[in-house]
Amino acid sequence: MFRSWKLGTAFGIGIYLHWTFFLLLAWVTLDNLGRGQTGVAVYEIMMLSAVFGCVVLHELGHALMARHYGIATRDITLYPIGGVARLERLSERPIEEFWIALAGPAVNVVIAAVLVALVGLGAPSVTSEGFMKSVQQGEFLRPLLFTNVMLVLFNLLPAFPLDGGRVLRAILAHSLGRLRATTIAANIGMAMAALLVFVAITGIFPALQSPMLMLIAVFIYFAGQQELNAVRYQEANRWASPLEVRPVEDTSAVGNPPSERGFSGFTWDSRARLWIQWRNGHPINTISAD
């Protein structure tokens, strides 16, 4: 029941729609139909589709830049709060992460530039008068232009793991190292998430008061902490001391060593009726079968 549906493939990357996206569509539809605004419902659904089309292009920007650095993308999935491109791995080179993070917002900048050219500076503002009339007058493109500008500005906020937070980490990592840079960026992301929750609850900016803002804040907090923990784990393993190997003192009971160099595992010595445990080509234990 709880799964994603494949919409298609672009540049060899699968594009998926998460089931929760339909909750957003249902809310937009029922909210407008309940007020008898069928035309507005159609308009907003088409606008939503166009916006998430831009989100797909944004994520493809990340994916194709990652491919340039030899990093494959598993898939791209659309959620009600945005899209996620799942890379096979995260680059540990700051310069690569810098350009991969910027590639997404750069796509939205290009889209916005194209929309400016299509709409022109004299296009009328958005009204609720008839769906077809709005499209003919260019009022469908102007809010789409505004949305792309907002996508650029929002994604470049220094709130890890948003694109701006990744850019910040890449810059800090040059001098502070990956772990310290991730910690600082994640802490800023936590503060930004708290600020978004404050704005959503208090309504200090009425235009931003929305349940969606709360969901975005929760995503920023948990996704940032999850990646911070992953980096801590990687760094701990990187600097961990190697396992101590204590070879078997009486090697006469071991018999012939395995032919594979650096072998780790067990071999059976039929003459001595012993299991020999090997680690990196060294016998470390014997287990009698009697």
ROMILO-262675 format. One record per residue: x, y, z of N, C-alpha, C in turn. Coordinates in steps of 0.001 Angstrom, whole numbers, plus 500000, padded with zeros to 6 digits. Atoms other than C-alpha are relative to their C-alpha. Last residue first. Example, Ala and Ser with C-alpha at 12.3 -4.5 7.8 and 13.67 -1.06 7.14 Angstrom:
<rs>
499180498810499940513670498940507140499230501090500730 500890498810500000512300495500507800500900501200500000 
</rs>
This chain:
<rs>
500232501109499061536662466226519114499349500486501275 501268500626500365536338468823516330499668498852500941 499942501447500139539006470996517900498611499451499671 501161500574499356538866474736517240499991498492499735 500273501362500442542056476604516452498845499465500804 500717500851499047542556480344516647499855498610499388 500207499370498701544502483232515159499287499106501005 500846500857499161546082481822512016499854500625501398 499336500477498777547393484730509917499046499098500780 498912500936500314546444485431506272500726499449501197 498982499334500819544396488541507048501227499115499766 500322498583500183542511486701509766501171500662499274 498976499142500584542406482914509794499492501441499950 500537498672500301540459480486512019501136500915499542 499036498912499839541631476897511796499316501317499609 500385498836500792539109474104512382500994501111500304 500170498673499419540929471084513704499406500964498975 501426499888499667540949467345512988499737501302500772 500059499659498582544773467291513048498567500084500513 499007500788499267544977465423509751499904500253501495 500494501368499768541678466770508382500993499159500793 498794500826500067542690470397508809499590498583500367 500051501264499274539550472415508003501282499224499768 499623501156500828539732476102507028499998498753500884 499688501274499356537967479088508546500430498987498942 501076500984499954537811482766507574500462498737500700 500661499931498694540099485613506570498829499035499978 501280500682499766542573485085503693499498500229501422 500842499124499185545308487719503165498651499394500334 499218499104499162546799485731500273499065500942500782 500358498602500235544551482944499001500744500908500969 499268499495501162546355479580499058499716501479499752 500846499856501198545206478777502581500785500653498870 500795498763500026547959477794505041499148500067498736 499700499123501127549051474119505252499112501242500031 500007500630501305548856472524508692500322501008498917 500840499291500963547874474521511724499918499284498671 501315500636500040549087472205514454499108500603498929 499847501361500520552731473052513837498665499304499875 500424500071501396551795476745514198500147498609499409 499509501285500512551919476510517991499507499834498576 498591500179499635551644480162519016500575498710499430 499882501229499220548438480867517105501475499731500271 499826501270500698548614484433515860500073498821500964 499106500814499173547173487290517937500146498625499338 499920501387500457545715489888515649501017499264500846 498766500679499600544661493208517193499932498537499576 500195501098499060541892494866515236501340499316500297 500246501309500596542973498082513547499865498927501073 498795500831500020542617501315515542499675498662499366 499965501095499021539620503446514590501287499188499853 498896499813499052540346506660512690500092498893501047 498781499621500704538296505907509570501191500074500954 499412501180500634535649503982511481501331500328499335 499579500907498927534972506955513763500658498761499421 498757499488499445534935509321510772500524499099501114 498934500159500984532343507236508962501342500446500557 499704501433500092530164506952512075501154499756499029 499291500372498771530330510711512683500421498538499970 498636499491500141529414511309509026500818499667501238 499317500835500992526364509046509377501450500448499826 499662501267499352525326510788512604500754499076499041 498929499709499045525490514168510845500448498718500694 498750499947500753523458512724507973501175500325500909 499688501326500527520678511638510314501326500014499234 499435500804498917520772514915512229500385498607499521 498698499465499631520286516923509042500673499182501079 499069500368501071517491514680507783501404500500500315 499686501426499930515726514932511161500977499576498908 499424500430498726515871518725511513500453498538499939 498668499415499853515372519723507881500678499486501271 499087500666500933512448517300507475501424500517500179 499752501343499455510727518594510618500981499245499111 499147499832498828511101522183509366500360498650500610 498665499700500501509694521224505953500983500138501165 499456501242500546506699519581507604501425500205499492 499669500873498869506066522688509708500636498701499513 498773499445499426506240524896506610500461499158501198 498884500488500804503697522644504912501330500494500554 499555501281499452501271523331507761501197499441499239 500518501169500707501199526934506505500474498729500685 500650500859499009501818530443507801499313498838499288 499218501223499808504240531877505235499352499031500977 499837500661501292501959534606503825500737498671500130 501212500727500417500865535494507367500162499237498689 500073499696501429504438536403508444498818499210499433 499388498682500070504289536583512243500098500490498558 500622499243501075501873533651512003500554501405499870 500392498650499580502942532460515428499292500782498911 500921499999498859502956528744514674499481501394500311 501230500729500333504457528667511153498977500086501127 500755499231501004507004531409511903498666499330499703 500471498772499361508154529664515096499144500826499044 501105500407499126508380526307513301499396501224500683 501137500298500878510478527927510570498781499576500818 500527498717500476512788529454513195498782499787499115 500729499397498882513234526073514894499372501327499586 501233500775499853514169524535511527499149500561501127 500892499581501075516691527337510946498663499257500082 500477498663499655518286526679514333499017500506498959 500912500137498866518514522961513564499402501351500387 501252500558500516520025523720510141498961499823501098 500690498866500640522619525957511790498663499534499419 500490499152498906523494523017514033499278501238499456 501186500642499433523718520732510984499413500822501142 501099499845500946526094523140509207498710499391500542 500400498590500030528352523379512261498792500200499092 500580499655498692528435519616512782499506501440500012 501354500563499962528974518945509059499301500366501302 500823499219500910531977521308508983498545499512500010 500244498706499350533484519676512062499095500873499136 500834500198498820533062516218510519499661501330500673 501384500359500336534291517142507027499099499899501236 500222501430500102537449519010508011498521499684499853 500389500606498721537804522529509344499880498485499955 499096499640498900539733524315506576499696499273501305 498656499740500498538323522999503307500978500264501149 499203501233499963535326521509505109501419500215499517 499369500184498694533901524970505814500950498810500034 499073498888499772533238525716502129500758499814501311 498880500153500932531737522282501444501037501092500205 499123501060499510529627522529504594501219499832499099 499310499534498802528237525902503527500954498941500526 498985499056500484527404524587500042500824500514501183 498932500827500573525677521646501696501115500877499425 499267500612498898523654524009503883501146499129499508 499164498963499402522692526056500831500814499478501168 498858499765500880521480522901499091500946501056500577 500370499305501222519272521986502044501257500299499185 499354500408501241520790519460504477499427500639498729 499658501376500371521759521703506266498842499074500355 500620500941499068520145525136506580500266498587499504 498928500826499423522330527772504928499482499041501058 499867499698498575519347528993502870501065499088500600 498680499467499693520147528365499204500118500494501438 499008501075500010517172526047498764501399500495500330 500194500913498871514771528779499882501087498939500047 499700499323498744516119531467497552499892499050501193 498580499661499955516241529213494481500366500586501368 499274501266499865512831527674495147501505500255500094 500073500393498597511422531173495738500737498682500245 499143499079499263512641532290492301500024499620501479 498618500388500268511110529155490798500987500921500711 499707501230499266507794529874492520501443499560499785 499816499648498592507722533480491254500401498773500816 498740499259499914508209532276487671500315500339501457 498987501036500171505413529735488103501399500623500056 499803500684498705503262532525489542501023498873499917 499445499086498995503980534541486365500122499339501377 498544500002500011503506531646483939500601500883501086 499546501312499560499864530878484667501523499997500131 500070500021498544498963534558484525500334498631500566 498678500211499430500213534690480939500003499920501505 499407498722499635497034536252479649501397499862500610 499827499185501194495978533110477820500702501315500306 498928500599500791496566530967480915500300500868498786 498749499801499276494506533261483124501179499473499199 499637498599500167491718533357480555501330500294500678 499497499825501355491683529563480417500437501441499762 498732500684500212491374529256484222500592500299498621 499976500991501074488678531834484769501372499420499710 500989499951501077489087534999486806500277498938498963 500738501262499959491014534187490001498939499941498906 501376499827499530493634536878489471499327498641500006 500846501182499838497420536842489096498623500391500515 499837500739498747499116539984487822498998498869500093 500876499641498882499172541143484203500239499136501212 501080500965499799502193540656481901499174500362501211 501314499373499878504152543816481122498851499049500215 500130499155498823507662542598481867498611500570500177 499795498587500284507517539735479409499734500833501243 501067499169499446505933536345480067500165501465499569 501315500377500526508036534175477811498905500958500457 500040499729501438511393535899478423498621499700499421 499976498540500149510819536001482172499882500362498523 501353499520499721509832532324482017499914501522499893 500846500346501150513134531425480326498588500535500200 499594499125501102515101533292483002499156499741498757 500528498664499728513132531551485758500343500959498870 501447500056500235513886528147484230499382501372500190 500184500081501454517611529010484068498511499980499656 499634498682500520517603530109487717499788500038498492 501145499115499764515723526918488620500277501426499531 501039500380500958518485524846486988498780500904500150 499622499413501288521114526752488955498977499668498924 500486498623500095519238525872492167500354500664498678 501466499980499924519904522175491448499427501398499906 500574500354501303523528522501490251498475500051500004 500417498801500738524610524386493381499283499668498693 501049499286499259524673521276495590499471501195499211 501205500845500033526600519194493024498841500708500689 500631499867501308529055522074492559498760499134499868 500347498606500273529898522402496254499244500119498683 501264499750499317529827518637496886499507501421499720 501045500747500700532498518191494221498638500238500646 500254499309501264534678520980495627498905499288499202 500788498774499868534335519581499158499665500675498678 499152498904500463535561516058498236499174501286500009 499265499499498847533742513489500363500970501111499610 498598499680500223531169512881497640500616500542501285 499757498578499882527958511311498838501490500270499818 499140499622498882527203507819497558500115501516500022 499390501249499547524784506051495245500922500241501191 498725500307500611522840509305495065500542498688500554 499193500907499177519173509423495992501269499633499244 499187500821500892517616512498494374500912499141500868 498749500529499451514888513835496670500676499143498935 499435501197500609511969516030495643501308499606500643 498947499814500985509718518516497381500489498684499435 499150498865499621507429518913500409501140500212499018 500751498735499910504587516788499003500872501202500333 500809499983498788507126514108498005499213501320500044 500711498770499675508681513412494596499123499783501227 501355500193499482511252510637494266499401501337500398 500519498713499528514385510659492104498558499775500418 501318499575500470516291507409491611499699501390500518 500907501155499972519543505536492184498642500359499418 501224499683499252521856508334491084499051498822499928 501283500350500602525422507497490008498840500403500917 500927500468498968528545509323491203498638499753499356 499949501445499873531368509608488667499096499419501063 498922500369499080531979513326489096500042498491500266 498768499404500536529940514230486008501197499627500870 499518500939501023527287511833487316501308500502499385 499387501120499282526979514040490408500557498976499010 498705499497499514526388517034488106500726498905500782 499084499948501142523732515012486305501359500576500394 499628501341500450521990514029489535501018500042498868 499117500648499024521978517495491111500550498681499440 498778499197499963520554519082487957501007499420500976 499165500494501096518119516176487672501295500807499901 499322501211499526516846517193491111500873499379498918 499060499618498937516064520709489896500801498784500459 498851499446500707514461519347486713501088500433500988 499314501122500647512191517199488877501243500489499270 499277500698498941511362520233491035500766498807499424 498782499220499746510454522188487898500842499351501089 499168500235501178507984519442486990501313500746500129 499246501222499727506815519724490581500759499518498771 498987499736498967505887523336489937500831498757500260 498909499237500619504126522485486669501119500252500997 499287500905500903502043519755488325501190500704499363 499244500921499155501105522103491172500827499044499138 498873499235499474500079524762488657500904499113500845 499051499840501104497942522208486840501225500798500446 499427501319500257496320521190490119501021500082498866 498995500287498977495883524854491071500632498630499804 498852499099500115494133525762487811501098499618500988 499266500445501187491834522731487890501282500821499843 499443501314499692490803523559491468500836499484498830 498805499760499181490383527242490560500673498681500339 498957499449500852488011526267487765501291500241500748 499469501071500838485986524027490085501144500491499125 499056499376500920485525526743492694500693498934499163 500620499839501311482363525565494471500907500634498968 500425498606500124483811526184497932499397500292498630 500894499711498882483992522474498718499493501423499980 501325500488500368485434521963495250498992500272501101 500606499104500991488358524209496176498607499548499583 500106498652499430489317522441499409499305500950499036 501174499944499127488530519022497928499795501380500597 501255500220500742490946519446495029498784500190500891 500212498872500918493875520997496916498654499867499296 500288498811499191493563518454499748499712501208499125 501354500127499465493303515515497345499618501236500805 500953499796501095496376516628495412498565499957500501 499941498583500366498357516963498638499017500313498882 500684499292498920497226513541499840499973501497499714 501433499988500319498189512174496424499178500651501112 500263498893500919501790513206497080498516500098499684 500474498849499230501779510890500101499717501214499117 501452500074499806502000507921497700499463501202500761 500336500648498736505487508914496581498493500074500250 500941499162499259505897509717492892499593499266501264 501076500634499244508945508199491199499149501048500726 500712498922499308511373509274488460498772499384500667 501427500187499762513855506566487399499406501153500799 500326499921498569517240507787486155498488499873500170 499747501285499366518533506715482730499683499948501478 498550500194499951518779510303481524500362498703500727 499300498904500663515086510682482386501499499815500194 498545500008499884512830507744483237500582501180499236 499228500117501225509104507560483854501483499995500302 500575499122501016506364508175486391500708499854498667 499034499501500970507189505249488660499288500814498926 500357500385501363504775504917491542500983500623499027 499889498945500993505949504977495135499661499436498631 498897500130500931504898502776498014500014501183499060 499171498801499860502676502523501061501229499860499107 500830498794500000500000500000500000500866501258500000 
</rs>
